[in-house]
């Protein structure tokens, strides 16, 4: 029998059985280096986790380099992210955080970069892990992005820095950050105000504001009565704070404001979080006669935070060292009006959705809280404004911008 004729080029092109599948683009390899990562409880830790998992979900191959949560070095995979935990020791200045041990760290980071072969490196600070990774990445000729979450005020309480020395200590801390960030190719921070602060403190080059972003869908409001029952809260007008109960959050101001609120509204303050000031805050509440109107929920797992916001009527943020305040953004995504200190980056989150007050002015804070809690019409309009403002901080937009920055550097 004669062999069948070979198909012509036209036949090949038209035949589905012989079509060539497109070659998939190689996954981009990204190394994220950070000194704090879950189970650490703080804004930088949560942001870094969302960044890593979000990039992985969008198709990147993501590795995270961080301090071990129990001291043992190990590698694990979670949420599509490979996490390399470095040998660590408890940080004497902080009750829960750990720090990677400097001895041999540079060699370890250099070897990990060689094995992982990242195309871009993204550090989340200038401390031990971030500093070593910047140096190793530059020696390897890799582009480096740095995101700053640091404010000197975040450390003063734990470092026991006397108040009269804090200004000088802050200057030294900013100078150290500028030295490290001078070695990277791009610097970002969550807000425009934070970017202006960094530039003013000597950080070289242009600093770009890229929001930390939040998952808007997670924080849609749920039935308030059900949420209050879940946490054992009284069915009263509720003022909520979410975050660490530490010095720079200035929660004392909120507790001192409560007696003035109670002159007009039978309300309660709910504090979700843990920290070094917990017992002192309870003593203060008892001393000024509002102990029964202040509820401490302790640590609330991230998965349960949407229910906490649903239990509230208004969100209060008295802290003065916020570079963005993820908790405030989450509250806004849940439709809560906001009363916040007129300090650092908080003013950029308040525009028709709440009020700002002079830091430390408990009476002014109370007056704003009272206005919101006593006017259904004002509460409704501010709730709508919060939802509209939060929409601009969708985490998918933030992830897309970071991907664009990586592409720009690789180009």
N, C-alpha and C positions, 0 to 999 in steps of 0.2 A: 504493500500500500504506500502511496505517496504521503509524505509528511504534510501535515496541515501547514498552510502558509503562515508566516509570522505576521502578527498584526502590524498595521502601519502606525506611524506616530499619531495620526488623527484618531485611529481606533483606540489607542492607549489613552489618549487625552479624554475621550468620551466615555470610556468604560469605568464605571464606579468600582468594579472589582479590582482594577489595576491602579486606582488613584493612590497617590502617596499622601499619607497623613502628615499634617503640619508638625514640624519639630517644636515641641514646647520650649518656651523660654526657660533658661536655667533659673532656679530660685535664687533670689538675692540673699546673701549671707550677711547678717547683721549681728554684731557683738554689742550688747548693752552692759555697761559696767556701772555698778552702784554700790554704795556703802549701806543701803537700807532696802530691804525687800521683804515681802510677807514671809513669815508671820509678824514682822515688825508692824506696828500700828502708827502710821503717820501719813501725811499727804504725799510726800515724795515716794514712799514705799508703794502706796496704792497707785499713784500715777505710773510708776515704772512697770508695775505688774500689768496694768491695762495697756500700756504701750507695747510691751513684749507680746502679750496674748493677741492684741489687736493686729499687730504686724504679721504675726504667724497666721492668723485667720485670713489675712489678705494675701497670703501666698509666700511670705518670706521665710527663710530658714533663720530662726532667731536663737541666739545663745545669750544667756545672762550670767554675768560674773558678779558674785556678791559674797558677803560674809556668811559663814555657816551659822544657822540658828541654834545649833547645839555644840559648836566647837569642832565637830568632826568634818574633815574635808570629804566631799562626795559629789557625784554627778547624778542628777535625776531629771526626769522629763515630766512636765505637767502643763496641761493646756496647750500642747503643741510646741512648748518652749523647752529647750535644754538648759537646765540651771546648774552651773558649776559653783558649788559652795566651797569657799576657801576656809582654811583653818582659822579659828577665831578665838577670842577671849572676851569675857564680860567687860564692858566699858565701865570703869569705876565712876565716871561722871554721870552715868545714866542708869536708872534702875532696871531697864529691860533690854537696851540695845547692846549688841556685840560689835567688836571691831576686828578686822582681819589683822593677823600678826605680820608686822613688817619684815621680820626675818625670812629671807628667801622669797618674799612676795614678788619682787621684780622678775626673778628667774621663773617663777610659776606662771605669771601673767605672760611673759614672753613665749614660753613653751605652749601655753594654751592658744595664743594667737597663731603660732606656727601650725598647730594641729587643726584648729578650726578653719583657718584661712578666710577670715571675714573680708568683705569688700569695703565695709564702712564700720566705724566704731562710734558709739554714742554713749558718752559718760553722763552720769546724773549728779555730778558734783565734783568737788576738788579735794576731797579728803583722801583717805588711805587707798582704797581701791581705785577711785577715779584718777588720782594723781599717778599711781603706778601704771595704769592702763594708758593714760595720755602719753607718757614717756615711751612705753613699749610700742604703741601704735605708730608714733612718729618715727621711731627707729626702723619700723617695718615699712615705712613709706605709705601708711594708710591715712585716708581722710578721717578727720575726727570732728564730731559734733559734740558740744557740751550744752546741757540744759541746767540752769541754776534754780535750785529750790531753797537756797540758804539765806538766812538772815542771822546776824550775830546774836540777836535777842533770843533765838531758839536755844542757845547754849548757855546763856548767862546764869540761869537758874541752876543748871546741873554743874557748871564749872565753879559755882560759888564765887563769881566775880563781884567784888564790892561795887555798889552803885557809883561811887566816885571814880572808879577806874574803868567803867564800862565804855565810855566814849573812846578812850585810848585803845582799849582792847578791841573795840569794833573797827577802828581804823586799821589796826594791824591785821585783823581777820580779812578785811576787804582787800588789803594790799597783797596778802597771800593768795587769795582767790584770783586776783588780776594776774599774778605771776603764772599761775597754772593755766588759766584760760588764754593767756597770750600765746600758748603753744598749739591751740586748736584752730580749726579752719572756719568754724561757724559756732556762734553762741546764741542760744535761745533762752527765754524765760517766759513765764505764763502770761504776763500782761504788759501793756505799754508802760504803765507807771513803774513796774519792776525793771523794764528795760532801761528806762531813763535813769533809774537809781544805779544800775550796774555801770552804765556809761559814766555817770557822775563819780563813781567810786574808782575809776581808773581802768575799767575793763576795755581793752583795745578793740578797735574795729566796730562794725555795726552789730548791735544786739537786736535780735528779732523777737517780737512777741508772738508766741504760739500758745494758745489756750491749752490747759491740761485736758479739757474736754470731759464730758460725762455721757453716759448712756441714757439718753432722754427717756427711752421707753421703760426703763426700770423704775422710774420714779413717778409714774402716773399715780394719782391719788386713789386710795382705797377707802372703804367706808370708815369714817372717823370713829364711830361708836365701837365698831369691831376692833379697830387698832388699839383703842384705849383699853378695852377689856383684855386684849392679848398681853399688854404690859402691866396690867393691874393698876391703871391710872384712874383717878377720879374723873368724872365727866364734867370737867370745868374748862373754861378758856385757858389754853395752854401755850406758854412761851417755851420754846425749845432751843437748846444749845447742843450741838454735836461736835465732839472733838476731844483732844487731850485736856485733862484738868490740870494744866500746868500754868506757870507764872505768866508767860507772855500772852495767854488767852484772856487774862483779866476778868475772870468769871466773878470775882468779888464785886465788880461794878454791877453786874446783872442782879446778884443777890441783894445788894444795897438798894437797887431800884425797885425791888418787889414791894416793900411796904408802901411806897407812893402809889404803885399800881393798885394795891389792895384797898386804898382809900376810895377807889371808884369801881373796881371790878373784882369779883371773887375769883381770882385766877391762881394758877400754879406755874412754877418753873420746873422743867424737866431737863436733866443733864444726862446726856448719853455719852459715856466715855470714862476712861480711868486716867489717873495721873497722880503726881506727887502732892497736889493741893487738895485732894479729896477730903481728908479729915479736917483740914483747916476751913474749908468751905462749909462743911457741916456744922462746925463750931460757930462760925460767923452767922449762919442762918438761925441757929438756936438762940444766939446772943441777942439778935435784933428782933426776935419774936416771929420769924417766918419758917421755922424748922419744919412744921407740918405742911407747908406749901412748897417745899423744895424736894423733888424726888430724884434720887441718884439711880440710874439704870445700870451703871457699870458698863463694861465693855459689851457692845452690841455687834454681833457678826455682820459683815458687810451685806450678806444676803437678807438680813432682817431690817436694814436701814430704811427701805421704802416704807415699811409699816410704821416706823418711828416718826417719819415726817408726816405720815397720814394722820397721826394722832394729834398733831399740833395745829395751832391757829396762826402763829407768827414765829419767825425765826430770829434769834438774837445772836449777833457776833460782836462781842466787845473787844476782841483781840486787836493789837496794834502792830503785829509783825506778820501780816498776811501778804504773801506775794500773789495770791489769787483767792484762796479759800474754796477748796473743793466742796466742803460741807455747805457753804452758802449757795454755791451753784446747784447742789443737789436739792436743797430746800426750794430754790426757785423753780427747778424742774418739777417739783411736787406742788407748785402753785402757791407757795407761802410768801406773804409779804415779809420784808426784811427790815430790821432795825440794826444798824451796824456803826461801828466807830469810824469817824472820819479820819482814817489813817491808812497809810501805805496804799495797797491796791484795792481796798474795799470800796472806795467811792465809784470805781468804774462798774460795780455791780448794782449800784442803786441809782435808778433813773425812772421815777414814776411808780416804782414797785415797793417803796418803803421810805425810810428816813435815815439820815446820818445824824450822829450826835458827837459832841466834843468828847474825846477820850477821857474817861474818869468822871464825867458829869452824870451821876446816877439820876438826878432829877430830870434832866433833859431826856435821858433814855426812857425813863418811866412815862413822861408825857407823851412821847411818840408811841410807846407800846399801848398806852391807854386809848389814844385816838383810834388806833387800828382795831382794838378789841371792843370798842363801843360804837363803831359805825359799820354796819353790814355793807353799806354802799361803798365806803372807802376800802374795806377789806376786799370786796369783789373786784374793784378796779385795779387794786395793787396786785391781786392774785393773777389777773390777766396779764398785767405788765411783766410779772416775774416769769410767766410761761413764755412770753414773747422774747424776753432778754435771754433766757436760758437756751432758746432754740439756736442762737448764734454760737453756742459752745458744744454742739454735737461732737462726740469724740471721733466720729468718722471723718469730719472735716479736719480735725487735728492730725489724725493718722495720715490723711492724704497729703497734708502740708509737709510732714516729716518725710514722707516718701519722695516728695518733690525735692526737698533739700538734699537727700541722699543722691538723687539722680543728678542734681546740679553739681555736686562735688565729684561724682564719678565721671561726669562728662569732661 
